[in-house]
Amino acid sequence: MRGELGEGWALWMWSEVSQPLFPALIVAVTPAIGCGMIADYLLIDVGNGRTKLGLATRDGLLDRRDCATRELTPAIVEEVLTGWKFRSAVLCSVVPAAVAAFRAVLGESLLELQHETKMGIGIRYPNPKSIGPDRLANAVALAHLHGAPGIVIDFGTADL
């Protein structure tokens, strides 16, 4: 279940800026899922086809894994997280139904990126609720890594 570079890199870039943007994330979320190192973050990017998970510190990505999104159950989430320990978990999902599997394992302390999440950037859009969390993660990464204004080009897999 090891991930490859490609789809989902906005969330990995986001990990580099999440500490100053999300100070409330410093909460112990270390589930009893085996022993291993304790990382700062579990970063979860739920896409239409694949779910990518990254174990990260403030300095970079330590490890990554992935699984099929349509197969997500609490048991699969526990299996994918085996051996990983982390202080906080952040989820970005374009598949709302998949969030329940992560909530069942990680509980209410899981932060789900949505338009109401404090991100350190403003949103001026007629209907912010309609902006996908993957796009929000892209905007946060752009603003904090490269400055604004800027343009992000992201070719997702959603059906048109």
C-alpha positions as a Markdown table, in Angstrom:
| # | Residue | x | y | z |
|---|---|---|---|---|
| 1 | Met | 0.0 | 0.0 | 0.0 |
| 2 | Arg | 2.9 | 2.4 | -0.7 |
| 3 | Gly | 2.0 | 5.6 | -2.5 |
| 4 | Glu | 3.7 | 7.0 | -5.5 |
| 5 | Leu | 4.3 | 10.6 | -6.5 |
| 6 | Gly | 1.5 | 12.2 | -8.4 |
| 7 | Glu | -2.1 | 12.8 | -7.5 |
| 8 | Gly | -2.6 | 14.4 | -4.1 |
| 9 | Trp | 0.5 | 16.5 | -3.8 |
| 10 | Ala | -1.4 | 19.6 | -2.6 |
| 11 | Leu | -1.9 | 18.0 | 0.8 |
| 12 | Trp | 1.7 | 17.0 | 1.0 |
| 13 | Met | 2.7 | 20.6 | 0.3 |
| 14 | Trp | 0.2 | 21.7 | 2.8 |
| 15 | Ser | 2.0 | 19.7 | 5.5 |
| 16 | Glu | 4.9 | 22.2 | 5.2 |
| 17 | Val | 2.7 | 25.1 | 6.3 |
| 18 | Ser | 0.1 | 23.4 | 8.6 |
| 19 | Gln | 1.9 | 24.2 | 11.9 |
| 20 | Pro | 1.5 | 28.0 | 11.7 |
| 21 | Leu | -1.9 | 27.7 | 10.2 |
| 22 | Phe | -3.4 | 25.1 | 12.5 |
| 23 | Pro | -1.9 | 25.6 | 16.0 |
| 24 | Ala | -5.0 | 23.9 | 17.5 |
| 25 | Leu | -3.8 | 20.6 | 15.9 |
| 26 | Ile | -1.3 | 20.0 | 18.7 |
| 27 | Val | -3.5 | 17.4 | 20.3 |
| 28 | Ala | -2.7 | 13.9 | 21.1 |
| 29 | Val | -4.4 | 11.7 | 18.6 |
| 30 | Thr | -2.1 | 8.7 | 18.9 |
| 31 | Pro | -4.4 | 5.8 | 18.3 |
| 32 | Ala | -3.4 | 2.4 | 19.7 |
| 33 | Ile | -2.4 | 0.9 | 16.3 |
| 34 | Gly | 1.0 | -0.6 | 17.0 |
| 35 | Cys | 4.4 | 0.8 | 17.8 |
| 36 | Gly | 6.6 | 3.1 | 15.8 |
| 37 | Met | 7.8 | 6.6 | 15.6 |
| 38 | Ile | 5.6 | 9.5 | 16.6 |
| 39 | Ala | 5.2 | 12.0 | 13.8 |
| 40 | Asp | 3.7 | 15.4 | 14.0 |
| 41 | Tyr | 1.0 | 14.8 | 11.4 |
| 42 | Leu | -1.1 | 12.2 | 9.6 |
| 43 | Leu | -2.2 | 13.8 | 6.3 |
| 44 | Ile | -5.0 | 12.2 | 4.5 |
| 45 | Asp | -6.1 | 13.0 | 0.9 |
| 46 | Val | -9.2 | 11.2 | -0.1 |
| 47 | Gly | -9.6 | 11.3 | -3.8 |
| 48 | Asn | -12.2 | 9.7 | -6.1 |
| 49 | Gly | -10.0 | 6.8 | -7.0 |
| 50 | Arg | -7.2 | 6.6 | -4.3 |
| 51 | Thr | -6.8 | 7.7 | -0.8 |
| 52 | Lys | -3.3 | 8.9 | 0.0 |
| 53 | Leu | -1.9 | 9.1 | 3.5 |
| 54 | Gly | 1.3 | 10.7 | 4.6 |
| 55 | Leu | 3.1 | 10.6 | 7.9 |
| 56 | Ala | 4.9 | 13.9 | 8.3 |
| 57 | Thr | 6.9 | 16.2 | 10.6 |
| 58 | Arg | 7.1 | 19.9 | 10.3 |
| 59 | Asp | 10.2 | 19.4 | 8.2 |
| 60 | Gly | 8.9 | 17.0 | 5.6 |
| 61 | Leu | 7.2 | 13.7 | 4.6 |
| 62 | Leu | 8.4 | 10.6 | 6.5 |
| 63 | Asp | 6.4 | 7.9 | 4.8 |
| 64 | Arg | 3.3 | 7.5 | 2.6 |
| 65 | Arg | 0.8 | 4.9 | 1.8 |
| 66 | Asp | -2.4 | 4.6 | -0.2 |
| 67 | Cys | -5.4 | 2.5 | -0.7 |
| 68 | Ala | -8.5 | 2.4 | -2.9 |
| 69 | Thr | -11.1 | 4.9 | -1.8 |
| 70 | Arg | -14.1 | 2.7 | -2.6 |
| 71 | Glu | -12.8 | 0.0 | -0.3 |
| 72 | Leu | -12.5 | 2.3 | 2.7 |
| 73 | Thr | -13.8 | 0.8 | 6.0 |
| 74 | Pro | -12.6 | 1.3 | 9.5 |
| 75 | Ala | -10.8 | -2.0 | 9.3 |
| 76 | Ile | -8.9 | -0.9 | 6.1 |
| 77 | Val | -8.0 | 2.4 | 7.8 |
| 78 | Glu | -6.6 | 0.6 | 10.8 |
| 79 | Glu | -4.6 | -1.7 | 8.5 |
| 80 | Val | -3.2 | 1.2 | 6.5 |
| 81 | Leu | -2.2 | 3.1 | 9.7 |
| 82 | Thr | -0.6 | 0.0 | 11.3 |
| 83 | Gly | 2.8 | 1.0 | 12.9 |
| 84 | Trp | 2.2 | 4.8 | 12.5 |
| 85 | Lys | 1.8 | 7.1 | 15.5 |
| 86 | Phe | 1.1 | 10.8 | 15.1 |
| 87 | Arg | 0.1 | 13.8 | 17.2 |
| 88 | Ser | -2.6 | 15.1 | 14.9 |
| 89 | Ala | -4.6 | 14.1 | 11.8 |
| 90 | Val | -5.9 | 16.3 | 9.0 |
| 91 | Leu | -8.2 | 15.0 | 6.3 |
| 92 | Cys | -9.0 | 16.5 | 2.9 |
| 93 | Ser | -11.8 | 14.6 | 1.1 |
| 94 | Val | -13.6 | 15.0 | -2.2 |
| 95 | Val | -15.6 | 11.9 | -1.2 |
| 96 | Pro | -17.7 | 12.8 | 1.8 |
| 97 | Ala | -18.9 | 9.3 | 2.4 |
| 98 | Ala | -15.3 | 8.1 | 3.0 |
| 99 | Val | -14.9 | 10.4 | 6.0 |
| 100 | Ala | -16.9 | 8.1 | 8.2 |
| 101 | Ala | -14.2 | 5.4 | 8.1 |
| 102 | Phe | -11.6 | 7.8 | 9.3 |
| 103 | Arg | -13.9 | 9.3 | 12.0 |
| 104 | Ala | -14.6 | 5.7 | 13.3 |
| 105 | Val | -10.9 | 5.1 | 13.8 |
| 106 | Leu | -9.6 | 8.6 | 14.7 |
| 107 | Gly | -12.6 | 10.1 | 16.4 |
| 108 | Glu | -13.7 | 13.7 | 16.7 |
| 109 | Ser | -10.1 | 14.9 | 17.0 |
| 110 | Leu | -9.7 | 14.4 | 13.2 |
| 111 | Leu | -9.6 | 17.8 | 11.5 |
| 112 | Glu | -11.5 | 17.8 | 8.2 |
| 113 | Leu | -10.5 | 20.6 | 5.9 |
| 114 | Gln | -13.6 | 22.6 | 4.8 |
| 115 | His | -14.3 | 26.1 | 3.8 |
| 116 | Glu | -14.9 | 27.1 | 7.5 |
| 117 | Thr | -11.5 | 25.8 | 8.6 |
| 118 | Lys | -9.1 | 28.6 | 9.6 |
| 119 | Met | -6.4 | 28.4 | 6.9 |
| 120 | Gly | -4.6 | 31.7 | 7.0 |
| 121 | Ile | -6.1 | 32.7 | 3.7 |
| 122 | Gly | -9.3 | 34.5 | 2.8 |
| 123 | Ile | -12.0 | 33.1 | 0.6 |
| 124 | Arg | -13.9 | 35.5 | -1.6 |
| 125 | Tyr | -16.3 | 33.3 | -3.6 |
| 126 | Pro | -20.0 | 33.5 | -3.9 |
| 127 | Asn | -20.6 | 30.0 | -2.5 |
| 128 | Pro | -17.6 | 29.0 | -0.4 |
| 129 | Lys | -19.2 | 25.7 | 0.6 |
| 130 | Ser | -19.0 | 24.6 | -3.1 |
| 131 | Ile | -15.2 | 24.8 | -3.1 |
| 132 | Gly | -13.7 | 21.4 | -2.9 |
| 133 | Pro | -11.3 | 20.8 | 0.0 |
| 134 | Asp | -8.6 | 19.7 | -2.5 |
| 135 | Arg | -8.8 | 23.1 | -4.0 |
| 136 | Leu | -8.6 | 24.8 | -0.6 |
| 137 | Ala | -5.4 | 22.7 | 0.2 |
| 138 | Asn | -3.9 | 23.9 | -3.1 |
| 139 | Ala | -4.7 | 27.5 | -2.3 |
| 140 | Val | -3.2 | 27.3 | 1.2 |
| 141 | Ala | 0.0 | 25.6 | -0.2 |
| 142 | Leu | 0.3 | 28.2 | -2.9 |
| 143 | Ala | -0.2 | 31.2 | -0.6 |
| 144 | His | 2.2 | 30.0 | 2.1 |
| 145 | Leu | 4.9 | 28.4 | 0.0 |
| 146 | His | 5.0 | 30.9 | -2.9 |
| 147 | Gly | 2.9 | 33.9 | -2.0 |
| 148 | Ala | -0.2 | 35.3 | -3.6 |
| 149 | Pro | -1.6 | 36.0 | -6.0 |
| 150 | Gly | -0.9 | 32.9 | -8.0 |
| 151 | Ile | -2.4 | 30.2 | -10.1 |
| 152 | Val | -2.7 | 26.5 | -9.3 |
| 153 | Ile | -3.5 | 24.0 | -12.0 |
| 154 | Asp | -4.9 | 20.8 | -10.7 |
| 155 | Phe | -6.3 | 18.1 | -13.0 |
| 156 | Gly | -8.5 | 16.0 | -10.7 |
| 157 | Thr | -10.3 | 12.8 | -11.6 |
| 158 | Ala | -13.9 | 13.9 | -10.9 |
| 159 | Asp | -16.4 | 13.1 | -13.6 |
| 160 | Leu | -17.5 | 16.1 | -15.6 |
